[in-house]
Amino acid sequence: MYLTDYHTHTRLSPDGEAPLTEMARAAVQAGLSELCVTDHYDLMQLDGTPFTEPYDWDPAVEQLREAQAAFQGRLTLRLGLELGSAPFFPDRAQAAVDRPEVDFVIGSLHNMTPEAGGGDFYYVDYKTPEICYACLDDYFGSMLRLAPMTCYDAMGHIIYPLRYMNLRSGQNVTLDRYQDQLREILRLVAQNGRSIEVNTYNGRTV
Ligand SMILES: [Zn+2]
């Protein structure tokens, strides 16, 4: 079987620690044939303020070249990005990924709309179902805006906020009320020639 991983974060991401060469070694040991680096670039910060610095591709390209040289013939390495909040800053989102070295972009939403304060879904205290559904209304509204955009290849972790609502906060939120919206999002993604990510976060046991 040809195994790949197209959602990975190296030390160039705030939530990553390992250099790419170390991750490439682990990937080979795990039997992967291909690994794509998708470090974070979010156009909004955790507190909801816009992040206005352009993405610094130089260290990303540098560690890619280094790992490609070290693992030549054993692992195919590709360069990507996990791009957050694209619908709120479409021009800057498109500019960030317009680089010849970029193979693959995950379009993600980690933050609420600027109108709703823009905060990261991670930091919301999901203490009532009402709070959860207000966040999901905002979230899926943003996904509808993201779906037809050209700055991404795969839509990232579509049920992202649920991991904090249900797994972390013990709520029992379902997607029942979003079925029509989800169908429309997926239709737009397909019509746009894009794909969705198979994110296995919820398969984690630790
Ligand atoms: Zn993400």
Residues whose N, C-alpha, C, O or C-beta is under 5 A from the ligand:
A	BS01	ZN	S108
